[in-house]
Amino acid sequence: MHDHTLRVVIAEDEAPAREELRHLLERRGGVELAGMAGDGTVALEMIRREKPDVVLLDVEMPGLSGLDVAKTVLDERLSPRIIFTTAYDRFAVDAFEVDAVDYLLKPVRREKLDRALDRAGGEISASSNNRGNFAAGPAEPEPRRGRDAPSRFLSVFRGERIIPLKIASIHFAEARGRFVWVTTDEGDFETSLSFHEAETRLPEPEFFCCHRSFIIRPESVESIDLWVNCSYRLKMRGSDVPVPVSRSRKEAFQALMGL
């Protein structure tokens, strides 16, 4: 759990839905409401002015759509974490291609909103730590385990059992709520890692972070589909879940895969 008070903007064109989100934030605590907007144009102006940590963003709004707002936020290198809210699931892939933290279907449930905010807070804390470490200069290298070699295993869970899983067997990792799950030929396994920790344990060049929620093994990519905005969706070995490549990682992915 992070110790940073999250400043949140609510962008929702329906007044009852706005008030419900405000009520859920008040019940949660640890957040500060930076403003509420009823259309996309006002929402974008508010984001630029208030510089919130998180935006609860409806997909379909008058003026600019939520997706248009998110794309502009990404293009202008503004820093809020985006959590989409919508009554429809057909926008999910589009949402993750603009690096959304989560995608919540209406009516928004308190526990799902809490998990999404926890995840956004975790990303913000990890990003702040990275900036602090960079400003302080290179850190002393951590001692290697055993005979000066990194671990070849990752502890995962199946029920109440802990299983030492070979890192070489992992096809991709996906953030689901607060923790990361990994996919292998034997199925999906839950880990105790945050996404930031998973990036450290599954580093390049063996793995590649293609999205804020996904880390892939490039050798496990079975096929690549061209998707909206000239981005990509990946078919990974061991799973039928489409894995998106975000706009911010598109060029690096193209170079990696020779596209």
C-alpha positions in Angstrom: 0.0 0.0 0.0 1.4 3.4 -0.9 1.5 6.4 1.5 0.8 9.1 -1.1 -2.5 10.9 -1.1 -3.9 10.5 -4.6 -5.3 13.5 -6.4 -8.1 12.4 -8.6 -10.2 14.0 -11.4 -13.6 12.4 -12.2 -14.6 12.8 -15.9 -18.1 11.5 -16.4 -21.0 13.0 -18.4 -23.8 11.6 -16.3 -24.4 13.4 -13.0 -25.5 10.4 -11.0 -22.5 8.4 -12.0 -20.2 11.3 -11.1 -21.7 11.5 -7.7 -21.4 7.8 -7.2 -17.7 7.9 -8.0 -17.3 10.8 -5.7 -19.0 8.9 -2.9 -16.8 5.8 -3.5 -13.7 8.0 -3.2 -14.9 9.6 0.0 -15.6 6.2 1.5 -12.1 4.9 0.5 -10.1 7.8 2.0 -6.5 8.6 1.1 -7.6 10.5 -2.0 -8.2 14.2 -2.7 -10.8 15.1 -5.3 -9.1 17.6 -7.7 -12.2 18.2 -9.8 -15.1 16.8 -11.7 -15.8 17.3 -15.4 -18.9 16.5 -17.5 -17.3 16.4 -21.0 -14.0 15.5 -22.5 -12.9 19.0 -23.5 -13.4 20.3 -19.9 -11.7 17.1 -18.6 -8.6 17.7 -20.7 -8.4 21.3 -19.6 -8.7 20.2 -15.9 -6.0 17.6 -16.3 -3.6 20.2 -17.7 -4.4 22.7 -15.0 -4.7 20.4 -11.9 -2.1 17.8 -12.8 -3.9 15.0 -10.9 -2.3 11.6 -10.1 -5.3 9.7 -11.4 -8.2 10.3 -13.8 -11.4 8.3 -13.6 -12.4 8.7 -17.3 -15.6 7.7 -18.9 -15.1 6.4 -22.5 -18.1 8.0 -24.1 -18.5 11.7 -23.4 -19.6 14.8 -25.3 -16.8 16.9 -26.9 -13.7 14.7 -26.8 -14.2 11.0 -26.0 -12.4 9.5 -23.1 -10.1 7.7 -25.6 -9.3 11.0 -27.3 -8.5 12.6 -23.9 -6.2 9.7 -23.0 -4.4 9.8 -26.3 -3.8 13.6 -25.9 -2.6 13.0 -22.3 -0.1 10.4 -23.7 1.0 12.6 -26.6 1.5 15.6 -24.3 3.5 13.5 -21.8 1.1 14.4 -19.0 1.5 12.0 -16.1 -1.9 11.0 -14.6 -2.8 7.3 -14.4 -6.0 6.6 -16.4 -8.7 4.4 -15.1 -11.5 4.0 -17.7 -15.2 3.6 -16.6 -17.8 2.5 -19.1 -21.0 0.6 -19.6 -19.5 -1.4 -22.5 -16.6 -3.9 -22.7 -15.9 -3.4 -26.5 -13.5 -0.5 -25.8 -11.2 -2.6 -23.6 -8.4 -3.2 -26.1 -8.4 0.4 -27.2 -8.2 1.5 -23.5 -5.1 -0.6 -22.8 -3.4 0.7 -25.9 -3.3 4.1 -24.3 -1.6 2.7 -21.2 -4.7 2.7 -19.0 -4.2 1.3 -15.5 -7.6 -0.4 -15.5 -10.9 -0.6 -17.3 -14.0 -0.7 -15.0 -17.5 -1.6 -16.1 -20.4 0.3 -14.8 -21.9 0.2 -12.2 -18.4 0.5 -10.7 -18.0 -1.7 -7.7 -16.1 -0.4 -4.7 -13.7 -3.3 -4.4 -12.7 -3.0 -8.1 -12.2 0.7 -7.9 -10.1 0.2 -4.7 -7.9 -2.3 -6.5 -7.4 0.0 -9.5 -6.5 2.9 -7.3 -4.1 0.7 -5.3 -2.4 -0.3 -8.5 -2.2 3.3 -9.7 -0.7 4.3 -6.4 1.8 1.5 -6.6 2.9 2.7 -10.1 3.3 6.2 -8.9 5.4 5.2 -5.9 7.6 2.9 -8.1 8.1 5.8 -10.6 9.0 8.2 -7.8 11.5 5.7 -6.4 13.1 5.3 -9.8 13.5 9.0 -10.3 15.0 9.3 -6.8 17.5 6.6 -7.5 18.5 8.2 -10.8 19.0 11.6 -9.2 21.2 10.1 -6.5 23.4 8.4 -9.0 24.1 4.8 -9.7 23.4 2.5 -6.8 25.8 -0.1 -5.5 25.1 -3.4 -7.2 23.2 -5.9 -5.1 25.1 -9.1 -4.3 24.2 -12.0 -6.5 22.6 -15.1 -5.1 24.6 -18.3 -4.8 27.5 -18.6 -7.1 27.3 -15.1 -8.5 24.2 -16.0 -10.6 20.7 -14.7 -10.7 17.9 -17.0 -9.6 16.5 -19.3 -12.4 13.2 -19.8 -10.5 10.2 -17.7 -9.5 8.0 -18.7 -6.6 4.3 -19.0 -7.7 1.1 -20.1 -6.1 -1.4 -22.9 -6.9 -4.0 -22.9 -4.2 -2.0 -23.0 -0.9 1.0 -24.6 -2.5 4.2 -22.7 -3.4 5.8 -23.9 -6.6 9.3 -23.1 -7.8 8.7 -22.2 -11.5 11.5 -22.0 -14.0 11.7 -18.5 -15.3 12.7 -20.0 -18.7 9.2 -21.5 -18.9 7.3 -18.2 -18.7 5.7 -16.9 -21.9 4.4 -13.7 -20.5 3.4 -11.9 -17.3 0.2 -9.9 -16.7 -0.7 -7.5 -14.0 -4.1 -8.5 -12.5 -5.0 -6.1 -9.7 -2.1 -5.7 -7.2 -0.2 -8.8 -8.3 1.3 -10.3 -11.4 0.3 -13.6 -13.0 2.6 -15.6 -15.3 1.5 -17.9 -18.2 3.4 -21.1 -19.1 2.5 -24.2 -21.1 1.2 -25.6 -17.8 -1.2 -22.8 -17.2 -1.5 -19.5 -15.3 0.2 -19.0 -11.9 -0.2 -16.2 -9.4 2.9 -14.5 -8.0 3.4 -12.2 -5.0 5.2 -9.6 -7.3 4.0 -6.1 -8.1 4.4 -5.2 -11.8 7.5 -3.1 -11.0 9.1 -6.1 -9.2 8.2 -8.4 -12.1 10.0 -6.0 -14.5 13.2 -6.5 -12.3 12.8 -10.3 -12.2 12.0 -10.6 -15.9 14.5 -8.2 -17.5 15.5 -7.5 -21.1 16.7 -8.9 -23.4 15.1 -12.2 -22.4 11.8 -10.4 -21.8 10.2 -7.2 -23.1 7.7 -4.9 -21.4 5.2 -4.2 -24.2 2.6 -2.5 -22.1 2.1 -1.1 -18.6 0.3 -4.4 -17.7 2.3 -6.9 -19.8 5.8 -8.4 -20.0 6.4 -10.8 -22.8 9.1 -13.3 -23.9 9.6 -12.3 -27.5 10.3 -16.0 -28.5 6.8 -16.9 -27.3 5.0 -14.6 -29.7 3.1 -16.8 -32.1 1.5 -14.2 -34.3 1.1 -10.4 -34.5 -2.2 -8.7 -35.6 -2.3 -5.1 -36.8 -4.7 -3.2 -34.6 -6.1 0.3 -34.2 -3.8 3.3 -34.7 -1.3 1.0 -36.4 -0.5 -0.7 -33.1 -0.4 -4.5 -32.5 -2.1 -7.3 -30.6 -0.1 -10.4 -29.9 -1.1 -14.1 -29.8 1.2 -15.6 -27.2 2.1 -19.2 -26.7 0.1 -20.9 -23.9 -2.9 -18.4 -24.0 -5.7 -17.1 -26.1 -5.6 -13.7 -24.3 -4.7 -11.0 -26.8 -1.7 -9.0 -25.5 -1.7 -5.3 -26.6 1.4 -3.3 -27.5 1.0 0.2 -26.2 1.7 3.3 -28.3 4.7 4.3 -26.2 6.3 0.8 -26.7 5.4 0.4 -30.4 8.7 1.6 -31.9 10.8 -0.5 -29.5 8.7 -3.5 -30.3 9.0 -3.0 -34.0 12.8 -2.8 -33.7 12.9 -5.9 -31.5 10.7 -8.0 -33.9 12.1 -6.6 -37.1 8.9 -5.0 -38.2 
